[in-house]
Amino acid sequence: MISTLLVANRGEIACRVFRTCRELGIATVAVYSDADASALHVREADAAVRLPGAAPADTYLRGDLIVKAALAAGADAVHPGYGFLSENAEFARAVTDAGLVWIGPPPSAIEAMASKTRAKELMGGAPLDPATVTEADLPLLVKAAAGGGGRGMRVVRALSSLGAELEAARSEAASAFGDGEVFLEPYVEGGRHVEVQVLADAYGTVWALGTRDCSLQRRHQKVIEESPAPGLPAELVASLHESAVTAARAVGYRGAGTVEFLISPAGHAHFLEMNTRLQVEHPVTEAVFGLDLVALQLRVAEGSRLPATPPQARGHAVEARLYAEDPATGWTPQTGVLRALDVQAFPTRPPLNAGGGTPNTPAGSALRADESGAVPGGPAGHDLVHAAPWLRVDAGYAAGDSIGVHYDPMIAKVIAWAPTRDAAVRLLAQALRRARVHGPVTNRALLVRSLEHPEFTGARLDTGFYERHLDALTAPAGGERYAAVAAAVADAAARPGAWRNLHSQPQAKGYGEHEVRYRRTRGGGFELVDDPGVRVVDARPDRVRLEIDGVVRPFDVTDHGDGYVHIDSPTGAHALAVRPRFTDPQDRAEPGSLLAPMPGTVVRVGDGLAAGVKVTQGQPLVWLEAMKMEHRILSPASGILTALHAVPGRQVEVGALLAVVNEATAEATQEEDTPS
């Protein structure tokens, strides 16, 4: 029996595993980098061991340090989570060689499947040879052989860019997984990303736990997932299940894993890979099957048997990943203090709880796996028609935590279950719309719009969704003017002033691009000067009600003192900068300045670049690494590089000056170079 478990990971997945451990009476141990010293997963663990440093290569990718930490803390088992070393056979062996229980498949299975190249060969396929591909093979996909999550992946549409994309993918893969091996495969346009969750014990039983659709992706990383995958023919589902079980049996698999497929527009299934670990999106499977997959992982590792067949699926579940990133600016990661994170999960004790709950909401009735590994109280006989929908939040941060530059920018996952897909999608969209998420820019608005898009509600899904619709999904939200009015009136309500029996000059307050002018009225209310059709019904420092064209709407207003005011309403949320009365001259940047769009580390600069060198529009000048992803900083115009401040290895903050391109100098130079 496992008594103490170390999770060789961080953030949301560490917190997720700890919750199940608490329900099973298992003590927990966290590991943490210097950047994570006060992180939520450290606070939730019973014990924690420091991994000196901040970069993943120095901390969460150091298997030797993690094994030492487990032994020092008295752990008898190690759960790898996902990412980092979760698919590293050497790490799995090191764990077992140290006399610890490995919560995962045998190292031999990891070796067979965790390397995508070997997995394809095992399943009857083979990667393409970069030396022999031609234009006829385009488009191509470069993939990391030793990991997932979109790291080390690039789409190649021109052979001329193949070399650069291979190099970038190798660098990113090495940084994220400690292994720079990459490979090539055909890129299927308009396909659906569908996967099968498998769970196997050591006695030959393999469960295929339905399907998940993960087609909505950005940068090849999943954003919204659901189970079951909608609209698949029964015969295709049966074929996917059979292929997944066959793959697991072929390598003597044990524990939880996922077999991923790409479904072409014609309905043909192409094997992609097998992830030999728990997936980020596992909660949707837990929800529809009424299981706790982490609890079952632990039982299987302890030697328990699975029943011959899994429980029956019921209802539909959808998950959205809340990221600290700005989709409107190329998905750039965002950093800073998370001032508020409040998603109203309900009921507080959901039926057939799948190990969920929120940081502030107790989980439902704790699931227990019996000695066979099955979960009692399954869905048999459950009245699906009258089952109450419920929400679950798996978070890696809490209010007051800082989101840094070193790791994945996912803040939390929000999961909705309901008897039907339509009800689950509607519930999740409404929960995200009403959530209070204050601090760095997030993708929350994009998630809501995605869930309500006709293609998604109509289950017309494919991996090109964001390529087609990103501009529309990131268009400025309506209602910002009303939010600014609410902010101005709330600020005035916090500063009581006397009403004068004279027609005084209106007072003004600026938020973002809006200036709001108002006067105080005799009864202590407010009269708006420039907003016909809008009336202030009542106002407090934290809540304002406005009548807009005859409809009264509430606005909750929060000022955390960080230069922004957050306005939340049932129709959406806004974060507006408090406008200073005068502009600081130091805020002005020289024309042609390239500023860091995010905090990160300069990993390289373009070959041959120096002050005085000619550059062309769109030419990559600087490569930044932030949150395990590489971002290229491109020249905004053709011209002369008049300054280059970026230095490889140097960390920069958002807004730091990286380089300056003088476009006018280029035009003048071109004129000088033109023969008369």
N, C-alpha and C positions, 0 to 999 in steps of 0.2 A: 504493500500500500504506500502511496505517495503521501508524505507528510509535509514537505516544504518544497515549493516550486519556484525556480528563478525564471523570469521571462527575459530572454536575450533580445530585448527590443525596447521600444519607447512609445510614448504617445497613446493614441486611441486603442491600439491593439493590446498594449500592456494593461491598460485599465480594464479592457474587456475581459481578458483572461483572469485578472485579479478578482473580478466580480464573481465569476463562476467558482474560483477557488474558495472565496469566502463562504459561498453557499454550500460547498462540499467540506468545509472545515479544514482546508489546506492552507498552511502558512505561505506567505508570498515574499519574494525577494526581487527588488528592482536593481538594474544597473543604470548608471547615468553618466553622461558626459558633463564637463564643466558648464556647458551651455544649458544643460537640463537640471542643474542642481536643485532648483525649486519647482520642477515640473510636476504636473498633476499625477503622473504615474509614480513618481518618487513619494509624493505625499500619501498616496493610497496604499503603498506597500507596507508590509510589516517590518521590512529591513531593506536597506539599500547600500550598494557598493559603488564607489566612484571609479570611473574609467577616465584617467587623466587626459585632457585635451578636449577639443570641440569637433574637429572634422571627423566624419564617419570612419575614415581610414585609420584614425588613431584611437577610436573608441568602439563603436558598435560593430565594426568589421574586424576587431581583434579577438578572434576566437580563444586565443590562449589566455587573455585577460579575463574573459567571461567565464571560462572553466575555473580559473583560480578564484574568481568572485563567488561562484556557486559553492566551491569547497569551503571557502572561508566563512560563508554565511550559514553553512550547515544544510544546504539544499540537497535533496536527493533526486531531483528531476529538473530538466531544462525544457522550456517551451520556446521555440524560436520566433513565434509570431509570423509576420510576413515581411518580405524585403530583407535587407541586410544579409544575414547568414542563414536564412531559413531554407535555402536550397543548396547549401554547401555541404557536400558529402564529407569533406575533411573535418569540418566542425562537428558534424554528427558523430563521426568516429571518435573525435577527441572527447566528446561528452561521454560516450559509452566506455571508452578506455579508462576514463577517470572514475568509473564505477557509478555513474549517474544514469538515470532513466531519460532517454531521448523521446520527447513527445513529437513523434513524426515517423515517417517511413524508414525502412532500413537504408543505410548508406548506399547499398547496391542499387536500390530503386531510385534513389536521388541521382546517382551517377547515370543511370539509364535514361531517366526522364528529365532531370533538371537542366541538362544540356540540350537545348532545342535541336541542335544538329543531330545528336545521337538519337533523340526521341523520334525525329522524322525518319531516320534510317530504320529504327525499330518498327515504325508504323508503315513501312513500305515506301517512304519518300526520301528525297535527298535535296539539300540546299543547292542553289545555283553557284557556279564558279565565277567570281568577279572577272577573271581573265578571259572568259569566253562569252559573256553576255553581249547581246547586240541590241540595236534599236528595237528589234521585233519583240524583245523580252520586256520592254517598258510597259507600264511603270513597275518599279521594283521596291521592295521593302527591306531595309537594313534592320536587323534585330540583334539584340544582345543574346548570347547563347546561355547566359547563366542567371538571368533574372527577368523581371517583368515590370509592371507599373508604368510602362511607356518610356522607361529610361533606355537609352541606347537604341532608339528606334528612329528611322528616317525614311521618308518616301522619296524615291529618286525618279524624276520624270525626264531627266536628260543625262546621257552617258557622261557628258562633260563634267557633271557635278558629282559623279559616283565616288571618285577618290576622296574629295573633301568630306562627303557625307559619311563614308566609311571611317575616316579619321576622327570625325566628331563623335560618331557613335561609339567607337572604341574608347575614347577618352571618357565619355559619360558613363559607359558601362563599368569601366575600371573604377571610377569614383564611387558609383552606387553599390557595386557588388564585389569589388576586389578582383574582377576578372574582365579583361578587355576583349574577350573573344566575341566576334559578331559573325553573322552569316546573311546570305541573301535569299529571298524567296519572291515569287510573283506577288504583286499587290492587286487584290481583287477589288475593283471599283464597285461601289453600291452594294457591298455585301453586308450581312448581318453577323454580329459577333454573338455566338450562342455557346454556352458551356454547360457541362454536366457535373454536378457535385457527386463525388464518390466517397464512400466510407467503407473501410475494410478492416477485418480483424485478422488475427494470426492463424485462424482455423479454416480459411478458405471462403468465408462469406464476404461478398462484396455488394454493397448497396449502391444503386444509382438513384440519387435523390432529385429527380426531376431536372428541369432545364432552367437556365437563367439567360435573359437577353441583356447584353451589355454593349449595345451598339452605339449609344450616345457617348462619344469619346472626344477628348481634346488632346492633341499631341499623343495619340494612341494610349491615353490613360482614361479609364472609365469615369464617367460623371454621374450617370443615372443607370441603375440596374433594376431588374424586376424578375419575379418568378411567379408562375411559369412563363417561359418565353411565349408571347401571344401569337396565335395564328399559324402555328406549325402543324402540318399534317401529322396524323397519328403514326403513320408508317415512318416518317422522318424521325419523330421523337423516339420511336422504338429502335431505329437504326443507330441513333446517337447514343442511347443508353447501352446498346450492345457493344458499340465501339469503345465506350468509356470503360465498361466492365472488362472487356478483353484487354485493353491497355493496362489496367490495374493488375489483372491476373498475370499478364506476361512478365511483369517485373517483380512479382511477389509483394505487391503493395500492402501497406498496413497504415491505418490512420485515415485522416481526411486529405483529399486531393481534388483537383479540378482538371477535367479534360476539356480543352477549348477547341472550337470549330469556327470556321468562317463559312457561312451559307451564302452561296452565290445567288444573284437575282433569279437564276433558273431553278434554284432549289437544291443545288448539289452541295454536299458537305465536304469541306476540306479540313483535314486535321491541322491544327496550328501547333499545339503544345500541351504538355501536361504540367500543371503547377503542383509541385510536391509539397504543398503546405496549405494552410487555411487561407482563404481569399478574403479580401476586404469586404466583398459583397455577401459573405456567408449569412448575415442576418436574414436576408429575404428567404433563403432556404429554411432556416430555423423557423421562420414565421409560418410558412405554409405547411411544414411537416410537424410543427409542435415539438421541436427538438432543441437541445442545447448541444451544439457540435463540439464545443470546447470540453464539456463534461464527458462526451462520448470519446473524444480524443484521449482524455485521461484514463477512462475505463479500459479502452483498448490497450493503452500502454501498460496498464496494470495486469493485462492478460485476460480480461473479460471477453466473452463471446457476444457477438451480435445475433439477434433473432434471424431466422432464415430470410425474412422479408421485412422491408421498412414499413413504417406507418403510411397511411394514405394521405396524400396532399389534400389541402382544403383551402379555398379562397385564393387571394392574390396579394402579393407584397411588392412594394416599390421602395427603393432606397435612393437617396440623393446625397452626394458628397459635398459638404460645405467647405470651400477652400478660401484661404486668404490670398486672393489673386484678383486681378482686374482683367476680365475677358475682353474689355473694350480696347485694351492696349497690348494685345498679343499675349494674353494670359499671364502677364508679369506677376510674379509672387510679391506679396505685400508683407510688411513686417510692422511690429509695434505692439502696444498693449491692448489686449482684448478687454474692453471696458465692461461689456455686458454680453452674456450668452444665455438667452432664456427662450427655450422652445417648449411650449406647453404640451408635454406628453400626457396622454390620458388613455384609459383610466389609469390611476396610480398602480393598480394591481391587475394588469391585463390578463385575460384568460390564456392558458397554455403558454405562459411566458417563455420566451426563447432566450432568457439570460440577459434581458435588456434593462430598461430603467435609464434614468438620466443622472448626472452628478447630483441633482437636487431632488430627485424623485425616486422613491424606493422601487426596486424591481418587483415584479409580480411573484406569485407563488413559486418558490424555488423548485426547479426541476431536479430530480435525483435519478441518476441511472441506477437500476438495480444490478444485481450481480451478473445478469446476462448482458448488461450494457444497454438495455432498452429503457426508454423513458416512460414511466407510468403516467396515467391520466392523458393518454393520447386522444386523437380526434374521433375515435370510433364512437358513433352514436351522438356526436355533437350536432346541435341544431344550427346548421350553417346559415339558414335563412335569417334567423334572429340573432346571430352572433354579433356582438358589438365591435365595431372597428376600433383599432388602437394604434397608438404611436409609440415609438421607441427612439431614444437618442443615445448614440455611442460617441462620447466626446473624449478628446485628448487634451483639451484645455478647459479652464474655468475662468470666470470673470476675474480680472486682475493679472492673469498670466501674460507673459511676453511671447510673441511669435517671432522667432529669429530667422537667420538666413541659412542655417546649416542643414535643415531637414525638410521633409515633405510639408507643403503648406496646408494639409488637410486639418481643419479645426474639429469637425464632427461629421457623423453620418446620421441622417434622419430617416427612419423607416416607418412606413405606414402599412398596416394590414387591414383588409376588409373582405367581405364575402365575394366581391366582384372587382375586376380591374378598374372600372370607371370610378367606383367608390374609393378605392385605395389611392388612385391618382388625384382625385379631387381633395381628399383629406390631406395628402402630403403637400399639395400646392397651397392650400389654405394655411396649414401649419407654418410653412416657410414664410408666407406673406405676413403672418401675424407675429413672427418671431422677433425678439429684440436682439440684434447682433450689432454691437457698437465697437468701434475700434478701426482696425485696418479695413480697407476695401475688401469685399468678398464677392463671390459669385452668386449670392442669394437671389438677386433679381433675375439673373439668367436662369437659375433653376426653376423659378416660378413660371417664367415665360416658356421654358422648354416643356414643362409638364402640361401647360395649357395650349401648346401649339397643335394645330389640327393634325399634323403628321404624327405627333406622338399620341394624342388622344385617339386617333384612328388606327394606332398600331402599325403605321407604315414606317418601319424602322430600318435604318442602315447607318453605316459608319461615316457617311458623308454629311450627316445632318448639320453639324456645325459649320462645315465649309459652305453649305448653301445658305444658312440662315443667320450666321453670326452677326452681321450688320444689323439686321432687324431686331435680333434678340438683345443687342447691347445699345439700342437707340436710347436717348435720354428719356427717362420716365416722366410721364405726365404728372401734374399736381405739385410740382416743385414750388410754384409760386405760393400755393396755399400753405405748404409746409413752412416757407419763409415767413408768411404772415403769422402763422401760429407761433413760430420761434420769437418773432419780434414782440408779439403781445404777451407771451409768457415772460419774456425778459422784463417788460414794463410792469407786469403784475408783481414781479419780485422786488420792484423798486417803487413803492407807493409814492404818488405825488399829488399835490393839491390841485383840485379843479379851480379854474379862474373864470369869473363871470365876464370874460373878454374873449374875443376870437383870436386866440394865441397862435403863434407859429407852430406848425406840426412838428412833432419829434420824428426822427428818422433812425433806422437801424439797418445795417447791411449784412446780408447772408449770401455767400456765393456770388451770383451775378444779380441778385435782387436787392433793391432798396425798398424798404417798407416805411411808409409815412402814416402816422396816426395822431389823433388827439384824444385826450381824456374827456369823458363826458361827466355831466353833473352827478349821475348816479354811481360813479366809480367805474363805469365801463369804458369802452374804447370805440372810437369812430375812425374807420379807415378812409384815407384820403384818395388813394389811387386805385381802389379795387371795387368798382361798382358790382353789385350782385353778391357781395360778400359782407356778412354781418357777424360781429363778434357776439356770440350768445352769452358766454361766460368765460372767465380766464383765471387760471391759477398758475403759479410758477412751473408746475409740472404737467398741466393739462389744460388744453384750450378746446372749446367747441365753437366751430364756425358754421354758420348757415350759408351754404353755397347754392345759389339759384333755387332756394326754397327747401334744400335738404340739409339737415344738421348732421355734421360729421365731427367725431372726436379726434384730437391729435395729442399724443403723449410726447412731451418735450423733455429732453435730458441734456444737460450741459455738464460734461465731465471735467471741464477746465483745461482741455487740451487744444483749444482753438477751434473746435468743431461743436456744433449742436446737432443732436440726433432727434429726428421727428418720426414717430411711429404712428401709423393709423391703419385701420382695417383694409385700406386700399393700397398700402405700400409704405416703404420707409425711405427716408432721405437723411443724408449726413451733409450738412452745409457748413462751410468755413465761415467763421465769424469775421466779417470784413473790418480791418482796421480803418481808422479815419484817414490816415495818411499812409502812403506806400513807402516802404523802406528802400532807399536807393541801392542798398547792398543786395536786394533781391533781384536786380536786373542782371541778366546774363548777356555776355557778348554775342552778337549775331554769329550763327554757325557753331555755337557751342554744343557739344555732345555731352549730355549729362547722364549719369547712371540712373536708369529707370527703376532700379531696385538696389538694396544693399547686397553685396556679394563679394566674391574674390575674383580678381583679374587672373584668368588662367593663361591667356596668351594675347599677343597683339599681332597684327598682320605682318607678314614677312617684308622686310625692307622699309618699313614705315619709320619716318622721322620727320621732324619739322622741315618744311620746304619741299616735301615730296608731293607730286600730283596724285590725286585720287579721283575716282569716278563715282557717280551716284549709285548707291546700292552696294558699294564695295564693303565687305566686312573689314572693320578696323580693329575692334576689340571684342574678346570673348569673355563674358562674365559667367561665373558659376554661382547659382543661388538655389538653395533647396534641392540640391542634387541634379539640377537641370542646367544645361549650358544655354546661354542667350547671346546672340550675336548683335553687336552694335554696328549699324551700317552707316555709311556716309550719306548725309541727307541730300547732297548735291555734288556735282563734279566741281573740283576746285583744287586749292592748295592746302595741304595740312600745315597750318601755321603753328600748332602747338600739340604735343602729345604728352599727356600727364599720366596715362595708364602705364603701370609697371607690373609684369607678371608676378603673382604671389601677393600682391598688395590688396588688402581689404578696403572697400570703398562703401560709403554710405549713400543712400538715395539722394540724388541731386548733385553728387560729386562731379566735378569737371574732369572728363576723360580726355577730350581732344577738342580742337577747334578747326573747322574747315572754312576757309575764306572763298566763297563762290566768286566774288567780284575779282579777286586776284587771278582766278583761273581764266575769267573772260579776258582780262587784260593780257595775260600771258599768251592766250590763244591768238590775240590780235598781233602781239609782238612776233610770234612764231610764224605768222602767215606771210609768205613772200609777197612783195609788192610788184 
